[in-house]
Amino acid sequence: MINKTFIQRKITLIEDELQNLLPFARYSFDEVASDPVKLAAVERFLERIVNRAIDINQHIVYELAEKTSRTPLAYTETFLILAELKVYPYDFAKEIAKSAGTRNVLVHEYDNVDKEKVYHSIGDCLRDYNQYCHYILEFVTKK
């Protein structure tokens, strides 16, 4: 059974982090890349947003496993499987799934982070994760 309280709590936390990330969209690349505090904040906000989405994805996939022919092997796949489960469109899944790769770089390859990719992830994250929250809440409301 899908735990709507768990999902709503995670969505609220994602929305809070999106609000925290929003001011950084106003800065130029140089302003973010040259300031270690700004860069670290952006990286951490991005990481927490994606981690929370993956938590939601894994929960939904686990609860609806009988409706899917496979279980995810990687975080990226959790986003794609939600499209198979008709949570959101496949084109959207392909786009937002890229954020799992960004998360992996931030968590595991933090010494080699491409500052430009991190900076451009701000706008992608704000766009995609606002839409993600909408899709998830709409899906959960129907369950």
N, C-alpha and C positions, 0 to 999 in steps of 0.2 A: 504494500500500500504506500502510495506517495505521501510523504510527510510534508503537508502544506506549511506547517509552522516552521520547519527547518528551512524550506525553500524561501519562504517570505523573509525570514531573518537574514539569510544569505543575500537576497535581493536588496534588502534595506542596507546592508553593509556595502554592497557594490555601489548602490546609488550614493551613499555617503562618500565613498572613495572617488566616485566620478566628480562630485562637488569639490573635493579636495584637489583633484587633478585639474579642474577647469581653469583656475587662474594661470597655470603654467602654459596654457595655449596662447596666452597673450604675449608671452616672451618670444624673442627671436631665438634662432638656433644658437647664436653666439652667447646670448645671455644665459641660456640653460647649460650649454656645453662648457663654458668657462667658469661656471660656479659649481663647485663640488657639492654644495648643500642642495641647490636646486636640482642638479642631476640625480643625486641620491634619492631625493624626495620623489621625483618622477619615476625612477626605477622601482622604488618600493610601492608606490601607488599602483603602477601597472602590474607588478607581481601579485599584489594582494587581490586586485580585481580578477585577474585570470585564475588565480588559485581558487577563489570562491566560486567562480563559474564552473570550474572543473569539479568542485565538490557537488554542485547542483547536478551537473551532467552525470557524474558517476552514480548519484542517488537515483536519478530517473532511469538510467540504463539498468541498474541493478533491479529496480522495482518492476520494470517492464521487460525484463530479460526474455521472458517466454515469447515476446512479440518480435524479437530480433534474432537473427540467425548467428550473430557473433557477439562476442564481448570485446571491448576495446583493449588494444595492446599498448596504446600510447594516448597521451592526453589529447592530441590532435584528433584522434578517432572518436573521442567522446562527443565532440561537436558534430562530426559527420553522422554518427549514429542517431543523434537527436533529429536530424533531418529525415533519416529513414523512419523514425517514429512519428513523423509529421508534426514535430514541435515547431519547426520553422522551415522555410524553403532551403533547398540544397545549395543554391547560389550563395545565400547568406552563410550557410555552414562553411562553405569553402573559404570565404573571406575571414570569418571570425576564427576559424581553426588556426589560421596563421599566428594568432596571438599566443597559442600554446608554444610555438617555436620561440617567440620573443621571451616568454616566461622561462623557457629552458635555458636560454642564453643568460638571462639575468640571474638565474639560480646557480647554474653550473659553470658558466664561462664568464663570470663577472670581471675577470681581468682583461678580457678581450672584447668588451662591449663596444659596438659601433654607436657612437654618440648621436650620429645623424639618424640612424634607425630608431633609436630611443626617442629622439625628438619628434620624428614623424609618427611614431606610435601614439603620441598624445591625441592627435586629431582622430586617428583611426579608432582608438579606444573609446573616446567620447561618443563617436558616431555609432560604432558597432555595439557597444555595451548598453547604451540606452535602448537600442532596438532589441538586444538580447533580453534585457529585463522585461520589456513589453511582451515579447514572444513567450517567455517562460511563464509570466503571470497569466497570460491569456490561456495557455495550455493547462496550467494547474487549475484555473477556474472551471474548466470543462470537465476535469477529472473528479 
